[in-house]
Amino acid sequence: MTDTETRFQVVLETPEMLVVNKSSGVLTMPARGDLAKEKHLVGLLHQRFGRVFVTHRLDRDASGLIIFARTPEAHRYYSGLFETREVEKRYLVVAEGKVEGEKGEIDKPLKQRGSGRVSVAFDGKRSLTRWRVLERHRLATVLEVAIVTGRRHQIRAHLYSIGHPVIGDRLYGDTAAQSRYPRLMLHSWKLKFKDMSGKIRSFEADPPGDFLGVLKAL
């Protein structure tokens, strides 16, 4: 397996789009500062497929499904789907501790800070996260999470705000405690949307080995 193949796998290739399964630790697009020299999906895909356009983002340390457009027209269409919330997204998330109840929602406004963190703030943008419990482990709870709004770090900031940070989240959780885990336990699991021809597309990517390895230890 090549280095590129360990960073992503192409799930679907059409003239208008690419659906990619990203590994944890890979940037979606170029970054600044300390990460400026790191490889990113935009660059890797460009080498193989030519120009691609970002329609939405997935955190560097998250894994899973992400869509790239291949033409300006497709970029406008798919970016529009995400902006109007017409893409059904489901994430697998492992939250620290015992999350009470079987399902619920977090409806708290979020605001981006200069530090790169996002926090709950009365003057933030409305943000809605829905969750349901899939499994309970000794140290953590496995959740299926749907985000109704698509704010930066929304799942991470919302779960932190209720006292259950994502396992492996060194930015929002306790840095020393979360550093014991090799990755962020957040995986873009399912995507469902209507493509440019009107066809319903549905994708599911099983969590990778590094995700399952951490889960077994919890």
C-alpha positions as CSV (number, residue, x, y, z in Angstrom):
1,M,0.0,0.0,0.0
2,T,1.4,3.4,-1.0
3,D,1.7,6.4,1.3
4,T,-1.2,8.1,-0.6
5,E,-3.4,5.0,-0.2
6,T,-2.9,5.2,3.6
7,R,-4.1,8.8,3.6
8,F,-7.4,8.3,1.6
9,Q,-9.4,5.9,-0.5
10,V,-11.7,7.0,-3.3
11,V,-15.2,5.7,-2.7
12,L,-16.8,7.2,-5.9
13,E,-15.4,9.0,-8.9
14,T,-17.7,10.7,-11.4
15,P,-17.0,13.7,-13.8
16,E,-18.6,16.0,-11.3
17,M,-17.4,14.8,-7.9
18,L,-15.2,12.6,-5.8
19,V,-16.3,10.9,-2.6
20,V,-13.3,10.2,-0.5
21,N,-12.7,8.2,2.8
22,K,-10.1,10.2,4.6
23,S,-7.7,8.9,7.2
24,S,-7.2,10.6,10.6
25,G,-4.3,13.0,10.6
26,V,-4.8,14.3,7.1
27,L,-5.7,17.9,6.4
28,T,-8.6,18.6,4.1
29,M,-7.0,21.7,2.5
30,P,-3.8,23.8,2.9
31,A,-3.2,25.2,6.4
32,R,-1.1,28.0,7.9
33,G,1.5,28.2,10.6
34,D,3.0,25.0,11.9
35,L,0.9,22.9,9.5
36,A,1.7,24.8,6.4
37,K,4.1,22.2,5.0
38,E,1.8,19.2,5.7
39,K,0.3,17.3,2.9
40,H,-3.4,17.8,2.3
41,L,-6.3,16.1,0.4
42,V,-6.7,19.0,-2.1
43,G,-3.0,18.6,-3.1
44,L,-3.0,14.8,-3.2
45,L,-6.2,14.7,-5.2
46,H,-5.0,17.3,-7.6
47,Q,-1.9,15.2,-8.4
48,R,-4.2,12.2,-9.3
49,F,-7.4,13.8,-10.7
50,G,-6.5,17.4,-11.6
51,R,-8.2,20.4,-10.1
52,V,-10.7,19.7,-7.2
53,F,-12.9,22.1,-5.2
54,V,-13.6,21.9,-1.5
55,T,-17.4,21.7,-0.7
56,H,-17.1,21.1,3.1
57,R,-14.4,20.2,5.6
58,L,-13.5,17.5,7.9
59,D,-11.2,18.1,10.9
60,R,-7.6,17.0,10.4
61,D,-7.8,14.4,13.2
62,A,-11.2,13.1,12.2
63,S,-11.6,10.3,9.6
64,G,-14.3,9.4,7.1
65,L,-16.4,10.5,4.2
66,I,-15.9,13.9,2.4
67,I,-17.0,15.2,-1.0
68,F,-15.0,17.2,-3.5
69,A,-16.3,18.8,-6.6
70,R,-14.5,18.5,-9.9
71,T,-16.0,21.5,-11.9
72,P,-17.0,25.0,-11.0
73,E,-20.6,24.2,-11.6
74,A,-20.4,21.1,-9.3
75,H,-18.7,23.3,-6.7
76,R,-21.6,25.7,-6.7
77,Y,-24.1,22.9,-6.5
78,Y,-22.5,20.8,-3.7
79,S,-21.4,23.8,-1.7
80,G,-25.0,25.0,-1.9
81,L,-26.3,21.6,-0.6
82,F,-24.2,21.9,2.5
83,E,-25.1,25.6,3.0
84,T,-28.8,24.8,2.8
85,R,-28.4,21.7,4.9
86,E,-29.7,19.3,2.2
87,V,-26.9,16.7,2.9
88,E,-27.7,14.1,5.6
89,K,-24.6,13.6,7.6
90,R,-24.0,11.0,10.4
91,Y,-20.9,10.7,12.5
92,L,-19.6,8.0,14.8
93,V,-18.3,9.7,17.9
94,V,-16.9,8.3,21.1
95,A,-17.6,10.6,24.0
96,E,-15.8,10.5,27.4
97,G,-17.8,9.2,30.3
98,K,-21.4,8.0,30.6
99,V,-23.8,10.1,28.5
100,E,-27.1,10.1,30.3
101,G,-30.2,9.1,28.3
102,E,-30.6,7.2,25.0
103,K,-30.9,10.2,22.7
104,G,-31.0,14.0,22.9
105,E,-29.9,17.3,21.3
106,I,-27.6,20.1,22.1
107,D,-29.0,23.5,21.0
108,K,-26.4,26.1,21.9
109,P,-25.0,29.0,19.9
110,L,-21.3,28.7,19.0
111,K,-18.7,31.4,18.4
112,Q,-15.2,31.0,17.0
113,R,-12.4,32.4,19.2
114,G,-9.0,33.8,18.2
115,S,-7.3,30.7,19.7
116,G,-8.8,28.4,17.1
117,R,-11.3,27.0,19.6
118,V,-15.0,27.4,19.3
119,S,-17.2,27.9,22.4
120,V,-20.7,28.4,23.5
121,A,-21.6,32.1,23.5
122,F,-24.9,34.0,23.7
123,D,-23.9,36.0,20.6
124,G,-22.7,33.0,18.6
125,K,-24.4,31.4,15.6
126,R,-27.2,29.0,16.3
127,S,-25.9,25.4,16.3
128,L,-27.9,22.2,16.7
129,T,-26.5,18.7,17.3
130,R,-28.6,15.6,17.7
131,W,-27.2,12.3,19.2
132,R,-28.3,8.8,20.1
133,V,-26.4,6.2,22.1
134,L,-25.1,3.1,20.1
135,E,-22.9,1.4,22.8
136,R,-21.8,2.0,26.3
137,H,-18.3,1.2,27.4
138,R,-16.6,1.4,30.8
139,L,-14.9,4.7,30.1
140,A,-16.9,6.1,27.2
141,T,-20.2,6.2,25.2
142,V,-20.4,5.6,21.5
143,L,-22.8,8.0,19.8
144,E,-24.3,8.4,16.4
145,V,-24.4,12.2,15.8
146,A,-26.2,14.3,13.3
147,I,-25.4,18.0,12.9
148,V,-28.3,20.1,11.7
149,T,-26.1,23.1,11.3
150,G,-22.5,22.8,10.1
151,R,-20.3,25.0,12.4
152,R,-16.6,24.6,12.7
153,H,-15.8,22.0,15.5
154,Q,-19.5,21.8,16.3
155,I,-19.6,18.3,17.5
156,R,-16.4,18.7,19.6
157,A,-17.5,22.0,21.1
158,H,-21.0,20.9,21.9
159,L,-20.0,17.6,23.6
160,Y,-17.3,19.4,25.6
161,S,-20.0,21.9,26.7
162,I,-22.1,19.1,28.3
163,G,-19.1,17.5,30.0
164,H,-18.4,14.7,27.6
165,P,-15.5,15.7,25.3
166,V,-14.7,13.5,22.3
167,I,-12.1,10.9,23.3
168,G,-8.7,12.0,21.9
169,D,-9.6,15.6,21.6
170,R,-6.6,17.5,22.9
171,L,-8.0,20.9,22.0
172,Y,-11.2,20.7,24.0
173,G,-10.6,17.9,26.5
174,D,-8.0,17.7,29.2
175,T,-4.7,17.8,27.2
176,A,-2.8,15.3,29.4
177,A,-5.7,12.9,29.7
178,Q,-6.6,13.0,26.0
179,S,-2.9,12.6,24.9
180,R,-3.1,9.0,25.9
181,Y,-5.2,8.3,22.8
182,P,-3.6,8.1,19.4
183,R,-6.4,9.8,17.5
184,L,-9.6,11.8,17.7
185,M,-12.6,9.5,18.0
186,L,-14.7,11.2,15.4
187,H,-15.6,9.5,12.1
188,S,-17.7,10.8,9.2
189,W,-19.8,7.6,8.9
190,K,-22.7,8.3,6.5
191,L,-23.6,10.8,3.7
192,K,-26.8,11.0,1.8
193,F,-27.7,13.7,-0.8
194,K,-29.1,14.3,-4.3
195,D,-26.5,14.6,-7.0
196,M,-26.7,17.0,-9.9
197,S,-28.8,14.6,-12.0
198,G,-31.4,14.3,-9.2
199,K,-30.2,10.8,-8.2
200,I,-30.1,10.0,-4.5
201,R,-26.6,9.0,-3.4
202,S,-26.0,7.2,-0.1
203,F,-22.6,6.3,1.3
204,E,-21.3,4.6,4.4
205,A,-17.7,4.1,5.5
206,D,-16.9,1.7,8.4
207,P,-14.6,3.1,11.1
208,P,-10.9,2.3,10.4
209,G,-8.6,0.1,12.4
210,D,-7.1,2.8,14.5
211,F,-10.6,3.9,15.6
212,L,-11.6,0.3,16.5
213,G,-8.3,-0.2,18.3
214,V,-9.0,2.7,20.7
215,L,-12.6,1.6,21.2
216,K,-11.4,-1.9,22.3
217,A,-9.3,-0.2,25.0
218,L,-12.2,1.7,26.5
